[in-house]
Amino acid sequence: VQLVQSGAEVKNPGASVRVSCTPSGHTFTDYYLHWVRQAPGHGLEYMGWIHPNRGVTNYAQKFSGRVTMTRDTSITTAYMDLSRLTSDDTAVYYCAREPPGTGGFDSWGQGTLVTVSS
Amino acid sequence: QSALTQPASVSGSPGQSITISCTGTSSDVGSHNLVSWYQQHPGKVPQLMIFDVSKRPSGVSDRFSGSKSANMASLTISGLQAEDEADYYCCAHAGRDTYVFGTGTKVTVL
């Protein structure tokens, strides 16, 4: 199982960013995909999840209104869009897979560094 | 949703056992058995060590064990080894069908 994410991004404050996550080695529509971020020198922060089967999403309250998670089943890729970026959004963003009902994120992407700077 | 509370650091000598606590509320740790633990070495991707409070994924050493009582979960590392030196995070299913991570614990092997 592998989750491959898109490359590093540098954005200006106020802009938006899109990070992609392409799983392989399992059926795309069978697993929840979660997004987690980690600011430099800080801990893990949960952002939300998408179930690729029906595209159902749920976001952590902190990010609600600013984050959108989508998927394209034709290319088995999930996306996380974050808008109105500030320097506080500078972080490594991870996607992670959860086998249904386990609550455990058993496979992670390599991470995507998003830097917000003017 | 506030982060779950973990001690900032825990240390032990090789061969010893250590326990990391993870304190939440009745809305997260106390409400489900969906508690997991992750190990993260510096500059590396987190790795799942425990899920469903006490289950180990295939390939994870049986020196790692998890438990829960009321609103507190715990991760115990037995027979501490140098390679166990890392950051550890708990995670629990929380309100509104989301998840919340702990504040993280740095484990040092003396």
Chai-1 contact restraints between the chains, C-beta under 6 A:
chainA,res_idxA,chainB,res_idxB,connection_type,confidence,min_distance_angstrom,max_distance_angstrom,comment,restraint_id
A,G43,B,T103,contact,1.0,0.0,6.0,A-B,restraint_1
A,G43,B,G104,contact,1.0,0.0,6.0,A-B,restraint_2
A,L44,B,Y89,contact,1.0,0.0,6.0,A-B,restraint_3
A,L44,B,F101,contact,1.0,0.0,6.0,A-B,restraint_4
A,Y46,B,Y99,contact,1.0,0.0,6.0,A-B,restraint_5
A,Y46,B,V100,contact,1.0,0.0,6.0,A-B,restraint_6
A,Y46,B,F101,contact,1.0,0.0,6.0,A-B,restraint_7
A,N58,B,D97,contact,1.0,0.0,6.0,A-B,restraint_8
A,N58,B,T98,contact,1.0,0.0,6.0,A-B,restraint_9
A,A60,B,T98,contact,1.0,0.0,6.0,A-B,restraint_10
A,T102,B,F51,contact,1.0,0.0,6.0,A-B,restraint_11
A,G103,B,L34,contact,1.0,0.0,6.0,A-B,restraint_12
A,G103,B,S36,contact,1.0,0.0,6.0,A-B,restraint_13
A,G103,B,F51,contact,1.0,0.0,6.0,A-B,restraint_14
A,G103,B,H93,contact,1.0,0.0,6.0,A-B,restraint_15
A,G104,B,S36,contact,1.0,0.0,6.0,A-B,restraint_16
A,G104,B,L48,contact,1.0,0.0,6.0,A-B,restraint_17
A,G104,B,F51,contact,1.0,0.0,6.0,A-B,restraint_18
A,F105,B,L48,contact,1.0,0.0,6.0,A-B,restraint_19
A,D106,B,L48,contact,1.0,0.0,6.0,A-B,restraint_20
A,D106,B,P57,contact,1.0,0.0,6.0,A-B,restraint_21
A,W108,B,V45,contact,1.0,0.0,6.0,A-B,restraint_22
A,W108,B,P46,contact,1.0,0.0,6.0,A-B,restraint_23
